[in-house]
Amino acid sequence: MLNRTELKAKAKAAFKANYWKCVLVGILLSLFTASGASVTSSTTTNAANQQQGTNEAANQIQQMAQQNPEAFKAFVAVLFGGLAVIAIIGVVIDIFLNNPLTMGCRSFFLKNTEEPAELDNVMKGFKPSYMRNVKTLFLKDLLISLWGLLFIVPGIIKGLAYSQTQYILAEDPEISGMDALKKSEQMMMGHKWEKFVLGLSFFGWIFAGILTLGLGMIFYVSPYMEATEAQYYQWLKEQA
């Protein structure tokens, strides 16, 4: 049976023994995976003026549609085309950069369970089996998304089943993508609920991290959680 207190104690010890490097890897992970939020609101504009501006824009678009239907169609085509291009670029970045980088960060924390890891472990997702990692992690995300279409719960269950895939790929450069997914499913048999509860056990830490305007998340909570996940993978291997 999983002893969460003991597992977290090991994770905390490993994290603190290599503190700044763990924090740097956590920051790197956040920079590449967090969705960029643009700040476009002006502090000098009041709510009434904003509402008025919105109404004026809507009226102008309506007039364009009535007076020049062809121009309106072109405007809509350009707008949706631009949004489609942005979406495609985002997906490509996620597949070819974010996923391998996330795997590399997990590889760093996995190595850190045994000894203080070096930052070059972050590149583990890009070498020596880059395309294998790209294809496997894309397939993993696709399968989870498809299961999620059957309602939320099946997607969560599949996500838990495939949660060890990145560690498996990082640890075994020779394993095929499908075998990595199958191995993750085998390792998680009978352990999905405890993995879910392990994640919930950090709720208080996450809340505290948010209260510090995210500083607590960056400098403690996120690396601590990643260290715990890596320790959990090591524990699953022992059970197998």
LOLO-559726 format. One line per field, with one value per residue (C-alpha): y, z, x; residue in one letter. Coordinates in Angstrom, 1 decimal, always signed. Each point is the difference from the previous one (the first is absolute). Layout:
% LOLO-559726
north	c(Y,...) $
up	c(Z,...) $
east	c(X,...) $
zanu	c(A,...) $
END
This chain:
% LOLO-559726
north	c(+0.0,+3.5,+2.0,+3.6,+1.5,-2.0,+0.6,+3.8,+0.0,-1.7,+2.4,+3.1,-1.2,-0.6,+3.4,+1.9,-1.7,+1.5,+3.0,+2.6,-2.3,-1.5,+3.5,+1.0,-3.2,+0.8,+3.6,-1.2,-2.5,+2.8,+2.4,-2.5,-1.6,+2.8,+1.7,+3.6,+2.5,+3.4,+3.0,+2.4,+1.9,+3.6,+1.2,+3.4,-1.3,-0.3,-2.6,+2.3,+1.0,-3.7,-0.8,+2.9,-1.1,-3.5,+1.3,+2.3,-2.9,-2.2,+2.7,+0.5,-3.7,-0.1,+3.0,-1.7,-3.2,+2.0,+2.5,-2.2,-3.8,-1.0,+2.1,-1.5,-3.6,+0.8,+1.5,-3.2,-2.2,+1.9,+0.0,-3.8,-0.8,+1.9,-1.7,-3.4,+0.8,+1.0,-3.2,-2.2,+1.7,-0.6,-3.7,-0.4,+1.7,-2.3,-3.1,+0.7,+2.1,+0.0,-3.8,-0.9,+2.8,-1.2,-3.5,+1.4,+1.7,-3.2,-1.8,+2.6,-0.6,-3.8,+0.2,+2.2,-2.8,-1.8,+2.8,+3.8,+0.3,+2.2,+2.5,-1.9,-2.6,+2.4,-0.7,-3.7,+0.5,+1.3,-2.7,-2.8,-1.0,+3.3,-1.1,-3.1,+2.4,+2.4,-2.7,-1.8,+3.1,+1.2,-3.3,+0.0,+3.5,-1.0,-3.2,+1.9,+2.6,-2.6,-1.7,+3.4,+0.4,-2.9,+2.4,+1.2,-3.0,-2.4,+2.6,+0.4,-3.8,-0.3,+2.9,-1.8,-3.2,+1.7,+2.3,-2.0,+0.1,+2.8,-1.6,-3.3,+1.7,+2.0,-3.2,-2.3,+1.6,-3.4,-0.6,+0.7,+2.5,-2.5,-2.1,+3.0,+0.8,-3.7,-0.1,+3.1,-1.6,-3.1,+1.9,+2.0,-3.0,+0.2,+3.3,+2.6,+1.0,+0.4,+2.1,+2.2,+0.4,+0.7,+2.9,+1.2,+0.0,+3.0,+2.1,+2.0,+0.6,+1.2,+2.4,+1.4,+0.4,+2.0,+2.3,+1.0,+1.3,-3.1,+0.4,-2.9,-2.2,+0.9,-0.3,-2.9,-1.6,-0.9,-1.5,-1.8,-1.5,-1.1,-1.6,-1.9,-1.2,-1.3,-1.8,-1.5,-1.5,-1.6,-1.4,-1.4,-1.8,-1.6,-1.3,-1.4) $
up	c(+0.0,-0.9,+3.0,-1.3,+3.0,-0.5,-3.8,+0.4,+2.6,-2.5,-2.7,+2.2,+1.0,-3.6,-1.1,+2.8,-0.7,-3.5,+0.7,-2.5,-2.9,+0.7,+0.2,-3.3,-1.7,+1.3,-1.3,-3.4,-0.1,+0.9,-2.6,-2.9,+1.0,+1.5,-2.5,-0.6,+1.3,-1.7,+2.1,-2.2,+2.4,+0.8,+3.6,-1.0,-1.9,+2.1,-0.4,-1.7,-2.7,-0.6,-0.4,-2.4,-2.0,-0.3,-1.2,-2.6,-1.4,-0.2,-1.8,-2.5,-0.7,-0.5,-2.4,-1.9,-0.4,-1.2,-2.3,-1.4,+0.4,-2.0,+2.2,+3.0,-1.3,-0.7,+3.5,+1.6,-2.1,+1.0,+3.6,+0.3,-2.3,+2.4,+3.0,-1.7,-0.7,+3.6,+1.2,-2.4,+1.1,+3.6,-0.6,-1.9,+2.9,+2.4,-1.9,-1.0,+2.9,+3.1,+0.2,-0.4,+2.4,+2.6,-0.3,+0.4,+3.2,+1.3,-0.9,+2.1,+3.1,-0.5,-0.1,+3.1,+2.0,-0.1,+0.1,-0.6,-3.7,-2.5,-2.2,-3.2,+1.0,-1.3,-3.5,+0.4,-1.9,-3.1,-0.1,-0.9,-1.0,-0.8,-2.7,+2.1,+2.9,-2.2,-1.5,+3.3,+2.0,-2.9,-0.1,+3.8,-0.1,-2.9,+1.7,+3.3,-2.0,-1.9,+3.3,+1.4,-2.7,+1.7,+3.0,+2.4,+2.2,-2.7,-1.1,+3.6,+0.4,-3.3,+1.1,+3.2,-1.9,-2.3,+2.7,+0.2,-3.7,+0.1,+2.8,-1.9,-3.2,+1.9,+1.7,-3.0,-3.3,-1.8,+0.9,-2.7,+0.4,+0.2,+2.4,+2.2,+0.1,+0.7,+2.8,+1.6,-0.1,+1.6,+2.7,+0.8,+0.3,+3.5,+0.7,-1.8,+3.1,+2.2,-2.7,-0.2,+3.8,+0.0,-2.3,+2.2,+3.1,-1.5,-0.1,+3.1,-1.3,-3.3,+1.7,+2.1,-3.1,-1.7,+3.0,-0.4,-3.5,-1.5,+1.7,+2.3,-3.0,-1.7,+2.9,+1.9,-1.0,-3.7,+0.5,+3.1,-1.9,-2.9,+2.4,+1.6,-3.3,-0.9,+3.4,-0.7,-3.3,+1.9,+2.5,-2.8,-1.5,+3.4,+0.1,-3.5) $
east	c(+0.0,+1.2,+1.3,-0.5,+1.7,+3.2,-0.2,-0.3,+2.8,+2.3,-1.1,+0.6,+3.4,+1.1,-1.5,+1.8,+3.3,-0.1,-2.2,+0.9,+0.4,-3.4,-1.5,+1.6,-1.3,-3.5,+0.2,+1.2,-2.9,-2.5,+1.4,-0.4,-3.3,-2.0,-2.3,+1.0,-2.6,+0.1,-0.8,-1.9,-2.2,+0.9,-0.1,-1.3,-3.1,-3.1,-2.7,-2.5,+2.5,+0.9,-3.7,-0.5,+3.0,-1.3,-3.4,+1.6,+2.1,-3.1,-1.9,+2.8,+0.2,-3.8,+0.2,+2.8,-2.1,-3.0,+1.7,+2.8,-0.7,+3.0,+2.4,-1.7,+0.6,+3.6,+0.4,-1.5,+2.2,+3.2,-1.1,-0.7,+3.0,+2.3,-1.5,+0.5,+3.6,+0.6,-1.6,+2.1,+3.2,-1.0,-0.6,+3.3,+1.9,-1.7,+0.9,+3.6,+1.1,-2.2,-0.4,+3.7,+0.9,-2.5,+1.5,+3.5,-1.1,-1.5,+3.2,+1.9,-2.2,+0.2,+3.8,-0.2,-1.6,+3.3,+2.6,+0.1,-0.9,+1.7,-1.9,+1.0,-2.6,-2.6,+1.1,-0.8,-3.3,+1.9,+2.7,+0.7,-3.5,-1.7,-2.5,-1.0,-0.7,-1.9,-2.2,-0.6,-1.0,-2.2,-1.7,-0.4,-1.7,-2.2,-1.2,-0.7,-1.9,-2.1,-0.9,-0.8,-2.7,-1.9,-0.4,+2.6,+0.5,+1.3,+2.5,+1.2,+0.3,+2.0,+2.2,+0.8,+0.7,+2.5,+1.5,+3.3,+0.7,+2.5,+2.0,+0.1,+1.2,+2.7,+1.2,+0.1,+1.1,-0.5,-3.7,-2.6,-2.7,-2.8,+1.9,+0.5,-3.7,-0.8,+2.6,-1.5,-3.5,+1.4,+1.8,-3.1,-2.3,-1.6,+1.8,-2.0,-2.1,+3.1,+1.7,-3.1,+0.0,+3.8,-0.7,-2.9,+2.3,+1.8,-3.2,+1.0,+3.4,-1.4,-2.4,+2.8,+2.2,-2.8,-0.4,+3.7,-0.8,+1.6,+3.4,-0.7,-0.8,+3.2,+2.4,-1.5,-3.3,+0.6,+3.5,-1.3,-2.9,+2.3,+2.4,-2.8,-1.3,+3.5,+0.2,-3.4,+1.3,+2.9,-2.5,-2.1,+3.1,+0.6,-3.5,+0.3) $
zanu	c(M,L,N,R,T,E,L,K,A,K,A,K,A,A,F,K,A,N,Y,W,K,C,V,L,V,G,I,L,L,S,L,F,T,A,S,G,A,S,V,T,S,S,T,T,T,N,A,A,N,Q,Q,Q,G,T,N,E,A,A,N,Q,I,Q,Q,M,A,Q,Q,N,P,E,A,F,K,A,F,V,A,V,L,F,G,G,L,A,V,I,A,I,I,G,V,V,I,D,I,F,L,N,N,P,L,T,M,G,C,R,S,F,F,L,K,N,T,E,E,P,A,E,L,D,N,V,M,K,G,F,K,P,S,Y,M,R,N,V,K,T,L,F,L,K,D,L,L,I,S,L,W,G,L,L,F,I,V,P,G,I,I,K,G,L,A,Y,S,Q,T,Q,Y,I,L,A,E,D,P,E,I,S,G,M,D,A,L,K,K,S,E,Q,M,M,M,G,H,K,W,E,K,F,V,L,G,L,S,F,F,G,W,I,F,A,G,I,L,T,L,G,L,G,M,I,F,Y,V,S,P,Y,M,E,A,T,E,A,Q,Y,Y,Q,W,L,K,E,Q,A) $
END
